[in-house]
Structure formats: structure tokens, C-alpha cells
Amino acid sequence: MPTENTPALITNDIVGLGLIAATLALIFWLASGPTPLWKKVFTWVPALLLCYFIPAIYNTVGLIDGHGTKLYNPIARDVLLPAALVLLTLSIDLKGIIRLGPKLLIMFVTGTVGIVLGAAVSFQVMKLIHPETVAGDTWAGMAALAGSWIGGGANMAAMRETFNVDATTFGQFAVVDVACASLWMAVLLWLAGRSQAIDAKSGADTTAIDDMKRRIAEYEAKSARNPSLTDLMVIVGVGLGVVGLAHALATPLAAWFGENVSWASKASLNSSFVWVVMLSTLIGLALSFTRVRNLEAAGASKIGTLFLYFLIACIGMQMDLLSLIDRPWLFLLGVIWMGVHIGLLYLVSRLLRTPLFFFAIGSQGNIGAAASAPVVAAAFHPTLAPVGVLLGTVGYATGTVIAYMTGLMLKWMAGA
């Protein structure tokens, strides 16, 4: 991991972008099965998982500096993510998502409850086994982490300002956030490749999901065509054009809400990034009811998915794999917290006999929000990515309010 005294070997973002692009290309080429050996390897190791972990290895060994580069912020986060949201939602089958039924929403709400409950349980457990871990302003850092795990980075920042979290404490929980959430996402990506076998074994009803996949496949088969240069130019133009419009509107909207709406900060409506995500999603949804939806026949969602793969590689760049052993007690708190969230989801999933996809997206709609929920959803099937987009956006909208209440609970538990 690079430090101030030992900078990363690659500090030029253009060189870093080339390295990431070449890495993704190599992974996908090997995943295509050029030899029987690689075909067998990728039967067990999802390509998407490597797209995340290999950049993390680059960061850990000091080849690149994931936190010092601008590849994630602003390029991947502020440009590629909203562009992907537009291109994935403009082809959305909204009726199909509604047909998925109430169990999907129940799993999402269960995931949120699991985060709130996990905060209380992990705090009490650590208070018993290692009181020093939850001493001082740890509760405030946990409130910030709750903001991230229910919503996203904007919600986490909002909690930092709301509870005046110390910079050092905030940094420590940022590391816990990246490490625990990233490892859990890696597990979900691995499970996604085995979802059919798991659902068959659990007896889950996948009829609605299968029906949605079938109808979208039929639509693609009926209207698919080889994209022309004009098609590709229009797809990229629509995606980036909407991103530009969203950014143009987001800043004044965030400023107006921040100045004129008393509860704006609690709903993250004073964050321009949250507005970019919401506007990109809403405009994409609006376009799905117009002729623009026909761009899907030329591969709009494929280009959107390509943007997502670059995003997930840039997210991986920020992870230091060795940080898992630097502060074991604080990470144990995070693991217990995440364990409660996962355990509650698993229990409700078994009671309702829901598909693995509902379990995964119920978690990532909270933990990963719009940044990684569509990535995990797409790992189950590309047509399911818009489901992750919608739930991730809901997480952003509700994250600050619920995290604020969680923070008050933790403050009371800490006696602060």
C-alpha cells in the first residue's frame, strides 16, 4: 500500500486507466475459454470477482494508489456510474419488476432493519468482549458507517457533519466500510454464479424472475441488430448527454434544497451527487417509455454494463487487502454488524422461500446502493441490473434519515 514516503509506482492516471482497461480485457478474454484450463478456472471463479480483486491487489502492493487517483472520483463515480444508470434504465421492463412481487421489497426493508439491528448488537457485543473498541466517539463513527451501509457515500458524509465525527475516527470507519462491504460483495458475486443450484435446493419460486428474463430475451431476439457507428454514437450521446444534464441541474437543486428545506440534509437532498444519481435514474426511466428504448436493440445495456465493469474495477482500486489485519477489533465490530444483517436476511429469505437474487439485492440495495447494487444484480443476469438501480436509489433517499435515528440510538447506548 503506497504511503507518503513510498508513493505508488504508477501515479499517472492515464497509465492507470490503461492498466485497468488491459486488465479487464485480459480477464474477459480468459473468461471466454480460449483453453480448457481457463474455461474450467472461470467455472469456479466469476470474471466479475477478478475485475474487483485484481485492482485491489494492485493497490495493496503499491503499484497504484487507489485513493490518490481521479479514476474513481470523479471519472467512474460521477461520469460512468450515472451513464450506466441511464443506459440500463432506458431499457427497463418496469411492469416486469412490479411482477417480481412484494417479496423483493420485503427483503430490501429487511436488509435495512438488519443494518440498524446490527449496529446495536455489534456495539453491545464489543462492549462486553473489548470495551476499548466502542469507547469515546466510536458511536459517532458507527453512525457514519450506518449512513454508508443504508445509503451510500453521500449519506455517510452527511452523518459525519451531523454528529461531528472526528477525522481519525471517520477514516477508520471508512476503511471498515470498504473492507467489510467489499468482501461481502465478493461473496455475493461468487454466489451469483451458483444461484440456479442454490434456488433449486432451497425450493425458491423463481417464476417471476424467469418470466422477466424470458420476455426481455424475446424482445432482444425480435429487435436485436448489429449496431452501426450511428447507433453507438447515439447510445453514448444519450448516456453522457443525460449525465451532463443531470450534473447541470444537480448543483443548483442541491443548493436550493439546502437553503430552503429544513430537512434536506436528513434526506441527503443537499448533496449534488445524490441528485445526479436520482436524475439519471428518473430520466432513464422516462426514456424507457419513448422510442429511445429501441436503442436497447443496438446494445445500450451492454455499453452500460461495460461502464459498470470499469466502475467496479475502480472501486476495487480503493481497497487495501492488508488493512484487514491492521485494526482487528474494529474490523471484528464490522464483521459482527454485517453478520447480523446477513443473518436476518437469510432467516427471512428462508421463511419466504425467496430466490437468492432477492436475498442478494435486498442486501446490496442497502450496502452497495446505486454504485454496486446493479453490478451484483447483473451478475445474476444482465436484464436484472435495473432492479439494483431502483433499489439502490431508494437506499440513497432513505439512508440519511434512518442512519440519523441509528446514530441517536448508539449515542444513547454509549451514554454520550
C-alpha atoms as one frame of an Amber mdcrd trajectory, in Angstrom:
protein
   0.000   0.000   0.000   1.539   3.380  -1.007   2.290   5.932   1.703   3.544
   9.488   1.748   7.130   8.216   1.921   6.672   5.422  -0.614   4.422   6.643
  -3.420   2.749   4.268  -5.807   4.774   3.045  -8.768   2.113   4.362 -11.168
   0.973   7.912 -10.409  -0.188   8.926 -13.890  -3.950   8.411 -14.160  -3.745
   7.819 -17.912  -1.277   4.993 -17.337  -3.536   3.692 -14.559  -6.548   3.768
 -16.872  -4.583   1.804 -19.463  -3.618  -0.773 -16.841  -7.236  -1.187 -15.703
  -8.532  -1.437 -19.284  -5.878  -4.017 -20.206  -6.620  -5.988 -17.022 -10.356
  -6.100 -17.758  -9.685  -7.107 -21.352  -7.391  -9.951 -20.256  -9.918 -11.196
 -17.688 -12.743 -11.247 -20.217 -10.597 -12.911 -22.864  -9.550 -15.644 -20.451
 -13.167 -15.995 -19.256 -14.224 -16.670 -22.852 -12.403 -20.015 -22.530  -9.502
 -19.862 -25.015  -8.210 -23.104 -23.464  -9.916 -25.897 -21.477  -7.897 -24.919
 -18.384  -9.146 -21.323 -18.318 -12.678 -22.447 -19.089 -12.523 -24.683 -16.012
 -10.996 -21.911 -13.862 -13.786 -19.468 -14.701 -16.385 -22.094 -13.940 -15.417
 -21.615 -10.294 -14.122 -18.029 -10.242 -16.506 -15.399 -11.684 -14.859 -12.918
 -14.027 -16.578 -10.078 -12.182 -14.869 -11.112  -8.948 -11.441 -10.831 -10.570
 -12.392  -7.457 -12.047 -12.705  -6.310  -8.450  -9.876  -8.139  -6.691  -7.039
  -7.724  -9.167  -7.197  -3.891  -8.976  -7.351  -4.316  -5.178  -4.085  -6.288
  -5.374  -2.543  -3.510  -7.483  -3.428  -1.040  -4.724  -2.267  -3.289  -1.891
   1.212  -3.923  -3.330   1.717  -0.237  -4.184   1.506  -0.498  -7.947  -1.231
   2.157  -7.955  -2.763   4.478  -5.352  -6.498   3.880  -5.384  -7.213   6.835
  -3.109  -4.885   9.241  -4.880  -6.222   8.641  -8.385  -9.068  10.509 -10.041
 -10.187   7.404 -11.908 -12.850   6.610  -9.302 -13.752  10.137  -8.287 -14.772
  11.914 -10.461 -14.458   9.743 -13.603 -16.050   6.436 -12.583 -18.329   7.750
  -9.842 -19.554  10.982 -11.422 -19.488  10.048 -15.123 -19.512   6.286 -15.752
 -21.925   5.404 -12.919 -24.720   7.829 -13.897 -24.180   7.000 -17.589 -24.586
   3.319 -16.756 -27.752   4.107 -14.785 -29.216   5.888 -17.809 -28.362   3.134
 -20.296 -29.563   0.357 -18.010 -32.843   2.022 -17.068 -33.850   3.259 -20.533
 -34.472  -0.386 -21.466 -36.130  -1.255 -18.172 -39.117  -3.583 -18.024 -40.980
  -1.714 -15.289 -44.004  -3.993 -15.472 -41.688  -6.980 -15.115 -40.100  -5.517
 -11.983 -43.550  -4.904 -10.495 -44.424  -8.522 -11.273 -41.476  -9.651  -9.164
 -43.874  -9.102  -6.299 -43.760  -7.745  -2.735 -41.141 -10.230  -1.510 -38.404
  -8.202  -3.191 -39.405  -5.075  -1.265 -39.707  -7.102   1.948 -36.127  -8.322
   1.519 -34.895  -4.775   0.899 -36.611  -3.484   4.060 -35.252  -6.499   5.966
 -31.761  -5.523   4.829 -32.264  -2.016   6.222 -33.594  -3.366   9.531 -30.586
  -5.686   9.654 -28.205  -2.716   9.480 -29.975  -0.884  12.315 -30.215  -4.019
  14.455 -26.625  -4.975  13.616 -25.389  -1.597  14.877 -26.956  -2.202  18.296
 -25.870  -5.846  18.542 -22.263  -5.241  17.452 -21.944  -2.300  19.851 -23.165
  -4.373  22.802 -21.067  -7.435  21.902 -17.880  -5.385  21.589 -18.744  -3.596
  24.838 -18.639  -6.999  26.528 -15.566  -8.535  24.875 -13.406  -5.463  24.207
 -14.848  -2.236  25.708 -11.981  -0.087  24.359 -13.248  -0.630  20.818 -16.525
   1.195  21.471 -15.146   3.805  23.856 -15.090   7.525  23.105 -16.689   8.672
  19.870 -16.859   5.227  18.264 -20.655   5.514  18.309 -20.421   8.563  16.016
 -18.198   6.690  13.578 -20.721   3.859  13.594 -23.491   6.343  12.757 -21.477
   7.450   9.723 -20.966   3.824   8.705 -24.711   3.204   9.055 -25.235   6.053
   6.601 -22.996   4.328   4.080 -24.479   0.857   4.593 -28.086   2.009   4.324
 -27.473   4.581   1.598 -24.047   5.493   0.272 -21.080   7.831   0.471 -23.206
  10.976   0.478 -25.230   9.665   3.420 -22.014   8.758   5.264 -20.674  12.292
   4.750 -23.980  13.717   5.974 -23.686  11.725   9.187 -20.113  12.930   9.642
 -21.338  16.522   9.617 -24.442  15.790  11.694 -22.582  14.081  14.553 -19.287
  15.967  14.124 -17.279  12.763  13.701 -13.560  13.111  14.407 -11.453  12.873
  11.214  -9.399   9.947  12.536 -12.473   8.013  13.640 -14.165   8.723  10.323
 -11.122   7.462   8.425 -11.021   4.261  10.461 -14.659   3.511   9.724 -14.164
   4.351   6.067 -11.618   1.517   5.955 -14.030  -0.814   7.777 -16.715   0.203
   5.279 -14.622  -0.594   2.213 -13.196  -3.839   3.590 -16.373  -5.423   5.005
 -18.715  -4.265   2.240 -16.260  -5.256  -0.476 -15.665  -8.729   0.903 -19.414
  -9.289   1.232 -19.967  -8.119  -2.325 -17.267 -10.539  -3.469 -19.125 -13.371
  -1.727 -22.378 -12.366  -3.445 -20.673 -12.272  -6.831 -19.375 -15.781  -6.191
 -22.822 -16.993  -5.106 -24.448 -15.415  -8.172 -22.738 -17.944 -10.397 -24.355
 -20.737  -8.389 -27.790 -19.189  -7.964 -29.683 -21.782 -10.013 -28.370 -24.690
  -7.964 -28.963 -22.837  -4.688 -32.529 -21.869  -5.647 -33.289 -25.411  -6.767
 -32.016 -26.796  -3.475 -33.974 -24.279  -1.356 -37.164 -24.699  -3.383 -37.402
 -20.966  -4.091 -40.004 -19.735  -6.544 -38.117 -18.120  -9.432 -41.112 -17.937
 -11.785 -41.308 -14.129 -11.844 -37.565 -13.745 -12.426 -37.549 -16.387 -15.155
 -40.552 -14.738 -16.802 -38.818 -11.363 -16.778 -35.658 -12.842 -18.303 -37.712
 -14.650 -20.955 -39.708 -11.602 -22.032 -36.600  -9.422 -22.291 -34.781 -12.162
 -24.200 -37.710 -12.395 -26.614 -37.711  -8.622 -27.058 -33.972  -8.629 -27.756
 -34.255 -11.548 -30.177 -37.073  -9.814 -32.034 -35.450  -6.405 -32.341 -31.719
  -7.011 -31.989 -29.469  -5.765 -34.768 -25.785  -5.277 -35.420 -25.094  -1.776
 -34.134 -23.888   0.747 -36.666 -21.496   3.581 -35.883 -24.543   5.844 -35.721
 -26.204   3.534 -33.172 -23.131   3.530 -30.934 -22.720   7.286 -31.252 -26.365
   7.845 -30.301 -26.129   5.443 -27.336 -23.034   7.149 -25.949 -24.536  10.553
 -26.736 -27.743   9.775 -24.845 -25.847   8.341 -21.869 -23.300  11.126 -21.489
 -25.778  13.801 -22.571 -28.133  12.884 -19.725 -25.154  12.789 -17.339 -24.242
  16.326 -18.378 -27.830  17.473 -17.910 -28.030  15.753 -14.506 -24.843  17.464
 -13.311 -26.061  20.831 -14.640 -29.304  20.507 -12.665 -27.898  18.765  -9.581
 -25.771  21.604  -8.210 -28.490  24.302  -8.174 -31.093  21.808  -6.949 -28.857
  20.687  -4.069 -28.099  24.311  -3.175 -31.773  25.332  -3.262 -32.906  22.409
  -1.111 -30.044  23.007   1.321 -31.064  26.641   1.780 -34.840  26.345   1.707
 -35.810  22.892   3.024 -35.097  22.283   6.704 -34.962  18.506   6.412 -32.897
  18.428   3.198 -29.696  17.254   4.902 -31.507  14.378   6.596 -32.661  13.094
   3.190 -29.318  13.951   1.509 -31.156  16.353  -0.807 -28.387  18.920  -0.272
 -25.914  16.551  -1.966 -25.334  17.158  -5.670 -24.148  13.550  -6.131 -27.453
  12.170  -4.823 -29.287  14.441  -7.263 -27.086  13.223 -10.133 -27.963   9.617
  -9.286 -31.685  10.325  -8.909 -31.941  12.481 -12.040 -30.018   9.973 -14.159
 -32.282   7.174 -12.972 -35.509   9.145 -13.408 -34.572  10.403 -16.879 -33.595
   6.866 -17.876 -36.953   5.618 -16.632 -38.754   8.349 -18.573 -36.854   7.411
 -21.738 -37.961   3.788 -21.329 -41.489   4.922 -22.280 -40.284   6.521 -25.526
 -38.748   5.326 -28.793 -35.331   5.777 -27.185 -35.928   2.350 -25.632 -35.221
   0.910 -29.101 -31.537   1.675 -28.507 -31.508  -1.490 -26.419 -31.719  -3.430
 -29.685 -28.359  -1.919 -30.639 -26.775  -2.810 -27.279 -27.458   0.142 -24.947
 -27.411  -2.047 -21.829 -24.187  -3.744 -22.950 -22.426  -0.384 -23.075 -23.972
   0.468 -19.715 -22.648  -2.820 -18.329 -19.195  -2.034 -19.749 -19.247   1.234
 -17.788 -20.200  -0.757 -14.672 -17.205  -3.058 -15.065 -14.878  -0.071 -15.163
 -16.672   1.269 -12.095 -16.244  -1.968 -10.151 -12.537  -2.082 -11.051 -12.151
   1.490  -9.791 -13.965   0.577  -6.566 -11.565  -2.346  -6.137  -8.625   0.038
  -6.573  -9.520   1.676  -3.256  -9.248  -1.459  -1.177  -6.113  -2.304   0.793
  -6.265  -6.045   1.435  -3.676  -5.762   4.239  -5.853  -3.278   6.133  -7.930
  -6.229   7.313  -5.248  -7.058   9.889  -4.315  -3.515  10.968  -7.201  -2.952
  13.403  -8.630  -6.374  14.226 -11.053  -5.282  16.955 -12.646  -2.551  14.868
 -12.957  -4.955  11.957 -14.488  -7.538  14.269 -17.155  -4.969  15.102 -17.808
  -4.550  11.391 -17.929  -8.294  10.822 -20.443  -8.789  13.675 -22.513  -5.922
  12.341 -22.516  -7.321   8.817 -23.221 -10.794  10.205 -26.453  -9.622  11.859
 -27.537  -8.011   8.589 -26.799 -11.188   6.620 -28.322 -13.468   9.241 -31.628
 -11.586   9.361 -31.849 -11.563   5.567 -31.122 -15.288   5.459 -33.806 -16.027
   8.062 -36.495 -14.012   6.261 -35.390 -15.443   2.916 -35.842 -18.990   4.191
 -39.223 -18.172   5.735 -40.486 -16.631   2.479 -38.593 -19.102   0.245 -37.283
 -16.246  -1.874 -34.757 -16.660  -4.707 -31.091 -15.968  -3.977 -31.364 -12.872
  -6.177 -33.876 -11.290  -3.757 -31.501 -12.035  -0.859 -28.508 -10.531  -2.679
 -30.220  -7.403  -3.971 -32.010  -6.872  -0.649 -28.560  -6.605   0.876 -26.790
  -4.661  -1.874 -29.660  -2.202  -2.284 -28.552  -1.088   1.200 -24.854  -1.903
   1.485 -23.850  -1.091  -2.068 -26.606   1.335  -3.139 -26.535   2.562  -6.735
 -22.765   2.075  -7.059 -22.661  -1.705  -6.799 -26.252  -2.977  -6.484 -26.679
  -3.039 -10.284 -23.321  -4.810 -10.627 -24.420  -7.597  -8.295 -27.838  -7.742
  -9.972 -26.196  -8.022 -13.404 -24.058 -10.896 -12.107 -27.291 -12.895 -11.774
 -28.455 -11.800 -15.229 -27.860  -8.606 -17.253 -31.602  -7.984 -17.531 -31.846
  -7.706 -13.724 -29.425  -4.759 -13.401 -32.237  -2.137 -13.414 -33.694  -3.759
 -10.281 -30.439  -2.981  -8.493 -30.523   0.562  -9.853 -34.008   1.225  -8.462
 -33.393  -0.240  -5.004 -30.010   1.454  -4.756 -31.657   4.805  -5.431 -34.228
   4.125  -2.707 -31.304   3.450  -0.356 -29.846   6.880  -1.101 -33.202   8.540
  -0.462 -33.778   6.891   2.921 -30.204   6.392   4.160 -29.599   9.660   5.978
 -32.857   9.677   7.950 -32.534   6.070   9.127 -28.802   6.473   9.846 -29.584
   9.583  11.902 -32.016   7.609  14.064 -29.421   4.825  14.336 -26.853   7.383
  15.488 -29.184   8.673  18.196 -29.703   5.088  19.369 -25.947   4.446  19.512
 -25.349   7.743  21.312 -27.865   6.717  23.968 -26.257   3.268  24.266 -22.835
   4.899  24.709 -24.186   7.249  27.357 -22.817  10.226  25.431
